[in-house]
Amino acid sequence: MTESSAPRATGRLLLIPNTLDLGSVPEGSPQPDLQDVLPMGALQAAARLTHWVAENAKTTRAFLKRVDAVSSLQTPLQQLHIEVLPRPPKGGGAATNTPSSAWEALLAPALQGHDVGLISEAGLPGVADPGAGLVLAAHRAGVPVLPISGPSSLVLALAGSGLNGQSFAFVGYLPTDAAARSQRIRELEQLSRRQRQTQLVIETPYRNTALAQALVQTLQPDTLLSISCGLTLTDGWCLTHPVSRWRQQTVSLPDHIPAVFSWLAG
């Protein structure tokens, strides 16, 4: 069954998955094949859209050029409408103070009958991503929301960790101050022990090694620590060891490749 080209009374907000390789492939090197990490249905949905909301317009255009090589864009790239999300607070999280009028402006094409694509810099929109604010605004405005299947670094890291996948929490970024970070790690470790709950965090790639070392130094020796780096990339990896074993080696991570850190206290 094919979709009608005529606008509906109300368009939809399509959550278009992105790859996880943002900034991880050196300039001039070949990009990974999109079809290795994104379903064809997601690529075809992206190729049909004329209206977008993105974290970054430049990287979205680069993504759409890759899509076009697999599934031809129905509208030339230069004619696409790409709006940018409100900037989130420093350190991550949703733009909670964004006025409702800003969300309404971004949703205006949907209210006029056009489908709108929401895209993150990497992975699934709305998950560890400021696009969640637009998704909530869409629900409030009566705009149907359609998530499209694609990779999430958090879910992939959890699946590959061997830790508790029945109870887990993503807690975002830890403090950058060393003392505050150590205190937060101990608090989360205690929570993990009490509730048998896996804790997941992320960090800006250039601080990956500092965070890994802080976790190894602060967590108890019998706590299981898992580090996943460069997931979906050719040389990506996921390792889970007791902290006591991590302490027997030098922990150093690339400063340009995203990583996910998770742990489960004994």
Disulfide bonds with the S-S distance in Angstrom:
none
